[in-house]
Amino acid sequence: MIRFILILFILESLVLYDASGQKEWAPIGAKWYMNSVVNNGFNEPALKDYYVVESLKDTVVNGLNCRHVGNYIMHQDENKIYFLHQDTLRLIYSFDLELNDTVTFSMLDCSASIINLPYLVDKIDFIKMDEDTLKRVTCKTLTENYLPPETYEYIEKIGSLRTVVEDMANCYFIPEITPEWLRCYMDDVIFYKTPYFSEFGELDCDYKAPTVISENTTTKEILIYPNPFHDKITIMGEDLTGELYIRGITGSVCFTTHICNTIELSLESFEKSIYLLEFVTDDNKLFLKKVIKL
């Protein structure tokens, strides 16, 4: 009996969520796939690299049950999620808010100092998953003292679609240091691919773009004509084999095919716009070319 009570006490001390049924934040083994490069010159997030933030283990800090999530130490108090910074709990997510509520979140600025930003709850909705329904909270900033994200959106279990802990809050509109963004979140129950990453079609969460070769120079001659074009376009090259992807200005794949040497494409159904031709050779080199349909 004593052993049973002791085991029960240990289990309770490690639980990171309320027994009432509040969803557990960052269950052990949960992973966030984060894009680590933000721009490749085509006004879309680059896919050259990514890193993984993983929920690793439980710990006790200053008498509080906490969890290591990547480099952060997180604490859940029923519907509120905090991160520990300089021995102080900082509120980063709150899932008990209602429409038109106001709330202040603590975020890290460019110098890793804390800034407290007031927000108004602008929208409450839900995302239906295969095994669960997750609450999504959308807030609007109420301050002009900094340059935080005008919209702060986060989802139960997943958090922000930008970073696990919102940082660089007052640097958000500086292109050179735009925060990374979330590709996918997964745990034992949920797999979620963000709308931003879904625009890239069926790419896996751990996709890495091949080495980029200049638009105009490559070890293999590639000729694309005419450019601009109306209905048809020809891609000509010698000993070229690989996969061709045509992307729209949002980054979504409009067309894909395998090519060998020379190919003529009929693109009458394409709208007048700018497109990115992305050719991945069999030896994993990437050739990019912008084309215009008139």
C-alpha positions as CSV (number, residue, x, y, z in Angstrom):
1,M,0.0,0.0,0.0
2,I,2.8,2.4,0.9
3,R,4.6,1.6,-2.3
4,F,1.4,2.3,-4.3
5,I,0.9,5.7,-2.6
6,L,4.6,6.6,-3.3
7,I,4.3,5.7,-7.0
8,L,1.1,7.7,-7.3
9,F,2.7,10.7,-5.6
10,I,5.7,10.5,-8.0
11,L,3.4,10.3,-11.1
12,E,1.4,13.2,-9.9
13,S,4.5,15.3,-9.3
14,L,5.5,14.8,-13.0
15,V,2.1,15.5,-14.6
16,L,2.3,18.8,-16.5
17,Y,-1.5,19.3,-16.9
18,D,-4.6,19.5,-14.7
19,A,-6.5,16.4,-13.9
20,S,-9.7,18.1,-15.1
21,G,-8.8,17.2,-18.7
22,Q,-6.9,20.3,-19.8
23,K,-4.6,19.3,-22.8
24,E,-1.1,18.6,-21.9
25,W,1.4,21.1,-23.2
26,A,4.4,19.7,-25.0
27,P,4.1,16.0,-24.2
28,I,7.4,14.2,-23.9
29,G,8.6,13.4,-27.4
30,A,6.7,16.2,-29.1
31,K,8.6,17.8,-32.0
32,W,8.5,21.1,-33.8
33,Y,10.2,21.3,-37.2
34,M,11.4,24.9,-37.5
35,N,12.5,26.5,-40.8
36,S,15.9,28.1,-40.2
37,V,16.3,30.3,-43.3
38,V,13.7,32.9,-44.1
39,N,14.3,34.2,-47.7
40,N,15.8,32.9,-50.9
41,G,15.2,36.0,-53.1
42,F,11.9,34.9,-54.4
43,N,9.7,36.4,-51.7
44,E,9.1,33.1,-50.0
45,P,10.7,31.2,-47.1
46,A,13.8,29.3,-48.2
47,L,13.9,25.5,-47.6
48,K,17.6,25.1,-47.3
49,D,17.6,23.9,-43.7
50,Y,15.5,23.3,-40.6
51,Y,16.0,22.4,-37.0
52,V,13.9,20.4,-34.5
53,V,12.8,21.5,-31.1
54,E,11.8,18.5,-29.0
55,S,10.1,18.1,-25.7
56,L,12.7,16.2,-23.7
57,K,12.1,15.6,-20.0
58,D,10.4,16.8,-16.8
59,T,12.2,18.7,-14.1
60,V,11.5,20.6,-10.9
61,V,12.6,24.2,-10.8
62,N,12.0,26.3,-7.6
63,G,9.4,23.8,-6.5
64,L,7.5,24.0,-9.8
65,N,6.9,21.0,-12.2
66,C,8.4,22.1,-15.5
67,R,9.4,20.5,-18.8
68,H,12.5,21.0,-21.0
69,V,11.3,21.9,-24.5
70,G,14.4,22.5,-26.6
71,N,16.4,25.1,-24.8
72,Y,13.4,26.4,-22.9
73,I,12.0,25.4,-19.6
74,M,8.2,25.5,-19.7
75,H,5.5,25.3,-17.0
76,Q,1.8,24.6,-17.4
77,D,-0.7,25.9,-14.8
78,E,-4.1,24.6,-16.0
79,N,-4.8,26.7,-19.2
80,K,-1.8,28.9,-19.0
81,I,1.7,28.2,-20.4
82,Y,4.8,29.9,-19.1
83,F,8.5,29.9,-19.9
84,L,11.1,30.4,-17.3
85,H,13.4,33.4,-17.9
86,Q,15.9,34.7,-15.3
87,D,14.1,32.7,-12.6
88,T,10.8,34.3,-13.4
89,L,7.8,32.7,-15.1
90,R,6.7,34.6,-18.2
91,L,3.2,34.0,-19.7
92,I,3.4,33.1,-23.3
93,Y,0.1,31.3,-24.0
94,S,-3.3,31.4,-22.4
95,F,-6.1,29.0,-23.5
96,D,-8.9,30.2,-21.2
97,L,-9.3,33.5,-22.9
98,E,-12.6,34.6,-24.5
99,L,-13.4,37.0,-27.3
100,N,-12.5,40.6,-26.5
101,D,-10.5,39.7,-23.4
102,T,-7.2,41.6,-22.9
103,V,-4.0,39.8,-21.9
104,T,-0.3,40.7,-21.5
105,F,2.3,38.3,-22.8
106,S,6.0,38.3,-22.0
107,M,8.3,38.1,-25.1
108,L,12.0,38.4,-25.7
109,D,13.2,41.4,-27.7
110,C,16.3,41.6,-29.9
111,S,18.7,41.8,-27.0
112,A,17.0,38.8,-25.2
113,S,15.4,41.2,-22.7
114,I,11.8,40.7,-21.6
115,I,9.1,43.1,-23.0
116,N,5.5,42.8,-21.8
117,L,3.0,43.3,-24.7
118,P,-0.7,43.9,-24.2
119,Y,-3.1,42.1,-26.7
120,L,-6.8,42.0,-27.4
121,V,-8.4,38.6,-28.2
122,D,-9.7,39.2,-31.7
123,K,-10.8,35.7,-32.7
124,I,-11.5,32.3,-31.1
125,D,-11.9,29.2,-33.3
126,F,-11.0,25.5,-33.4
127,I,-9.0,23.2,-35.6
128,K,-10.4,19.7,-36.1
129,M,-7.7,17.0,-36.0
130,D,-8.1,13.3,-36.6
131,E,-7.9,12.5,-32.9
132,D,-8.6,15.9,-31.3
133,T,-10.0,19.4,-31.5
134,L,-7.6,22.2,-30.8
135,K,-8.5,25.7,-29.7
136,R,-6.9,28.6,-31.7
137,V,-6.6,32.1,-30.2
138,T,-5.9,35.1,-32.4
139,C,-4.8,38.4,-30.7
140,K,-4.2,41.9,-31.9
141,T,-1.5,44.1,-30.4
142,L,-2.6,47.1,-28.3
143,T,0.7,49.0,-28.2
144,E,2.8,51.1,-30.6
145,N,5.8,51.4,-28.4
146,Y,7.5,48.4,-30.1
147,L,7.0,46.6,-33.4
148,P,5.6,43.3,-32.3
149,P,3.7,41.0,-34.6
150,E,0.4,42.8,-35.2
151,T,-1.4,39.4,-35.0
152,Y,-0.3,36.8,-32.4
153,E,-1.9,33.5,-33.2
154,Y,-1.4,30.3,-31.2
155,I,-2.9,26.8,-31.0
156,E,-3.4,24.3,-28.2
157,K,-0.5,21.9,-27.8
158,I,1.2,23.5,-30.9
159,G,1.8,27.1,-29.8
160,S,2.8,29.9,-32.2
161,L,3.2,29.2,-35.9
162,R,6.4,31.3,-35.8
163,T,8.4,30.1,-32.9
164,V,7.9,27.9,-29.8
165,V,8.5,30.9,-27.6
166,E,7.8,34.2,-29.4
167,D,11.0,36.1,-29.5
168,M,12.5,39.1,-31.4
169,A,9.1,40.7,-30.8
170,N,10.2,44.2,-31.6
171,C,12.3,43.1,-34.6
172,Y,9.6,41.3,-36.4
173,F,9.4,43.7,-39.4
174,I,13.2,43.8,-40.0
175,P,13.6,41.4,-42.9
176,E,17.2,40.4,-42.0
177,I,16.1,38.9,-38.7
178,T,12.5,37.8,-39.4
179,P,11.9,34.9,-36.9
180,E,11.9,31.3,-38.1
181,W,8.5,29.8,-38.8
182,L,7.0,26.4,-38.0
183,R,6.8,23.7,-40.6
184,C,5.2,20.9,-38.7
185,Y,4.3,19.8,-35.2
186,M,3.9,16.1,-34.1
187,D,3.4,14.0,-31.0
188,D,1.9,10.6,-30.4
189,V,-1.6,11.8,-31.3
190,I,-1.3,14.8,-33.5
191,F,0.4,15.6,-36.8
192,Y,0.0,19.2,-37.9
193,K,1.5,20.8,-41.0
194,T,1.2,24.6,-41.0
195,P,-0.5,26.5,-43.8
196,Y,2.8,28.2,-44.7
197,F,4.6,24.9,-45.2
198,S,1.5,23.3,-46.9
199,E,1.9,25.8,-49.7
200,F,5.0,23.8,-50.8
201,G,2.9,20.8,-51.7
202,E,3.8,17.3,-50.5
203,L,7.2,18.2,-49.1
204,D,8.1,16.2,-45.9
205,C,8.8,18.1,-42.7
206,D,12.5,17.3,-42.9
207,Y,12.9,18.5,-46.5
208,K,16.1,20.3,-47.4
209,A,16.5,22.1,-50.7
210,P,19.4,21.0,-52.8
211,T,22.5,23.2,-53.4
212,V,21.5,26.2,-55.4
213,I,23.2,26.9,-58.7
214,S,23.1,30.4,-60.2
215,E,20.2,31.3,-62.5
216,N,22.6,32.0,-65.3
217,T,25.6,29.7,-64.8
218,T,25.7,26.0,-64.2
219,T,28.0,23.1,-65.0
220,K,25.4,22.0,-67.5
221,E,24.0,24.3,-70.1
222,I,20.2,25.0,-69.7
223,L,18.3,27.1,-72.1
224,I,14.7,28.2,-71.4
225,Y,12.8,30.0,-74.2
226,P,10.8,32.0,-74.9
227,N,10.8,34.1,-71.7
228,P,8.4,35.8,-71.4
229,F,6.1,33.2,-73.0
230,H,2.4,33.0,-74.0
231,D,1.3,29.3,-74.1
232,K,4.4,27.1,-74.5
233,I,7.9,27.1,-73.1
234,T,10.9,24.9,-74.0
235,I,13.6,23.7,-71.7
236,M,16.7,22.6,-73.5
237,G,19.9,21.0,-72.3
238,E,22.4,18.2,-72.9
239,D,22.5,15.2,-70.6
240,L,20.0,16.8,-68.2
241,T,17.9,14.4,-66.2
242,G,15.9,15.2,-63.1
243,E,12.7,16.6,-61.7
244,L,11.1,19.9,-62.8
245,Y,8.8,21.9,-60.5
246,I,7.0,25.0,-61.5
247,R,6.0,27.2,-58.5
248,G,3.6,30.1,-58.3
249,I,4.4,33.4,-56.5
250,T,3.1,31.9,-53.2
251,G,5.6,29.0,-53.5
252,S,2.9,26.3,-54.2
253,V,3.7,23.8,-56.8
254,C,1.6,24.2,-60.0
255,F,3.2,21.5,-62.1
256,T,5.8,18.8,-61.9
257,T,7.4,16.4,-64.4
258,H,10.5,14.3,-65.0
259,I,12.7,15.7,-67.8
260,C,15.5,14.3,-69.9
261,N,17.4,16.6,-72.2
262,T,14.8,18.8,-74.0
263,I,11.1,19.2,-73.2
264,E,8.4,21.4,-74.5
265,L,5.6,22.3,-72.0
266,S,2.1,23.5,-72.9
267,L,1.1,25.9,-70.1
268,E,-2.1,27.5,-71.7
269,S,-4.0,27.0,-68.5
270,F,-1.6,28.9,-66.4
271,E,-2.7,32.5,-65.4
272,K,-0.6,35.5,-66.4
273,S,2.0,35.8,-63.7
274,I,5.6,35.2,-62.6
275,Y,6.6,31.6,-62.0
276,L,9.7,29.9,-60.6
277,L,11.1,26.9,-62.6
278,E,12.9,24.7,-60.2
279,F,15.0,21.9,-61.8
280,V,16.5,19.3,-59.4
281,T,19.1,17.2,-61.2
282,D,19.7,13.5,-60.5
283,D,23.0,14.5,-58.7
284,N,20.9,16.7,-56.3
285,K,21.8,20.1,-57.8
286,L,19.2,22.8,-58.1
287,F,18.7,25.3,-61.0
288,L,16.3,28.2,-60.5
289,K,14.9,30.4,-63.2
290,K,12.1,33.0,-63.0
291,V,9.8,33.0,-66.1
292,I,6.9,35.3,-67.0
293,K,3.6,34.3,-68.7
294,L,2.1,37.1,-70.7
